[in-house]
């Protein structure tokens, strides 16, 4: 089984992804910035590394200590992590001749910008711009990447009804379903060098 390293493993998509990886029999390394998440991650069997993705040395040193055949997942976001943190992960992976990286960004990135409402652009515009910049950088790298752009994220149990599509679209999806999708495509070569929107068509904004 392949080794996984999950950035942003403390909560949300990253934490669910760690759980799914362990259940599938992978060795999972959980990278976290906040030490308060360490106990629950170690209790479920993950190897935990504490660090700050916005510090290039933290990322490079972490990746240097693992196999370059490991699969990297970045689910980090917020403030400087959207741009600096994700760029550090991509740059370090490329420098160390690693191959596979899956990146979670957001609907509205890249060619999806025009589909956002004025309110969404005002609230999340800077974050989406930073994530779009990271997507562009990753697409010009040597890595076998896959980019997932989830819809609005909900803290609900997985529905299993999510769809992975290659057209920009606005919608909702659960964090657990994004983690499931990441785990399902981690070694799927048909998804290499691809960008997908992931939404659940059965969820609507009046359910939030």
N, C-alpha and C positions, 0 to 999 in steps of 0.2 A: 504494500500500500504506500502511496506517496505521502510525503511529509507536507503538512500545511503550516503556513504562518499567517495569522490573522491580525491585521492592524485594526485597532478599534474594537478589541475583543471584550471590553468591559461590560458593554450593554448593547441593547438594540440588535441590529442585524448581525453585528460581529459576534455577540454572545450566542445568539441562536445558531450561527454558523459553526462556532466551536462545538456546540452540542451535537449538531448533525455530523460533523467530521469525526468526532470521537465514536459516535454510534456506528459509523461505517467502518471503523477500525483504523483510521488514520492516526498517526502521531501528530498532535496539534500543538503548535507554539502560539500562545496568546500574548500579544504585545499590548500593554496598557500604559496609560499615563498616570492614572489615579490608582494608588495602591489599595484603595478600599475594595477593589474588585478581585484582589488576588486570591483571597480565601475561597470564594465560591468557585473560581476557576480551577484551582488546584484540587478542590474536593471532587470535581467531576472528571479529573484525570488529565487536565491540560498542563503543559509546561509554561510557566509564566515568566515573561521578561518585562521589566518596568523601564520605561524610557519616554522620551518626548519626540514625537515624529517631526517636530519643527526644528530639532537639533540634528543636523546631518550626521554628526559622528555617532549619535545613538542608533540611527538606522543602519549606517554602514557597518558598524561594529556588530550589530545584531545579525545582519544578513551574512557577514563574513564567517560567522560561526556555524552556519547551517549549509546543507548540501545545495549546490546550485541547481539541482533538479527539483527542489521544493517548489510548491505552488504558493504564490503570494496573493493574498486578498487584502485590498484596502477598502475599509468601510468607514474610515475616519471622515470627520467633517466639522465645520464650525470654526469661526474666526480664522486664525492663520493656518489651521490644518487643511482647509479647503485647497489652498494654493501651495504654501510652503511645505506642509507636511507631505502631501501627495507627491510633489516634485522631488522631495528628498527620497521617497521610497522608489520612485521610478529611476532616478539618477543612480542610486546605490545598486539597484538590481542590475541595471545595464553595465555599470562599472565592474561588477562582480560576475559578469557573464551568466546571469540567471536567465531563465527562459520565459516562464509563465506567470502572468499577472492579471488578476481580475479586479477591475476598479468599479466602485459604485459612485455614481454622480447624482443626477437628478433630471426629471423632466424639465424642459425649458433650456437645457444646455444645447450649444451648437445650433443646428437648424431648427430646434424646437422653441427658440426664443419668441418667435412671432406668434406662437400659439398661446402664450401666457397672457393673462389678463393684466390690466394696468395695475391693479392692486397687488397681484403676485410679483410683478416686476419691481414695484416700490418696496415690498417687504423682503424679497429674496434676491433682488437683482444682483447685488455685489457678490453674494455667494455663488450664484449661478454663473456669473462672468468668470470668477476664479476657477470654478470647476470646468468651464468650457476651455479655459486656457490649459488646464491640466490634460484634458482630453486631447487637445491638439498636440501637446508635447508627447504624450504617450503614443499617439498614432505615427509619429516620426521616429520612434525608438526602434531598437532591434528586438524588442520583446514580443512574444506571442500573447497579445492582449485580448481581453474581452471587456467591453464597457457596458454596464447595465445602468439605465436611467429609470429608476423607479418613479412611479407616480407618488402622490401624496401619501405619506407613510402613516399607517395605523397600528396601534398596539392592541391588535386583536389576534385570536388564534388563526393559524393558517387555514385558508379555505381550500387550497388546491385548485382554485379556478383561475389563477393568474395566467396571463398570456405574455409571451415574449415576441415582440413584433419589431420590424425594422423601419417603421414609420413613426414620426413624432405624434404623440397623442397625449391628451390630458386625462387623468383619472386617478384612482386610488389603488392602494395595494397594502397588504400587511407586511410588517417587517419579517415575520416568520416565513412568508412565502418568498420574499427576496432571498433569504438565507437558503431556503430549499432550492431555489433556482441556481444560485451560486454553486451549491454542492453538486447539483445534477450536471452542470456544464463544465466543471473544473477541468476535466480531461477530455472534453469533446472538441476534437480538432476542427470540426465544422464551424465552431464559434470563434475560432482564432481570427484576429483582425476584423472583428465585427462589433457594431454598436447596436444595442437593443433598448427599446422602451419596454418596461414591464408594468402592466396594470391588471387589475381585476375588473372585468366589465360588469360584474354583479354588484360592485360596491358603488355607492353614489355619495355625493357630497352632503346630502341631507341626513346621512347616517352618522356623520362625525359627532 
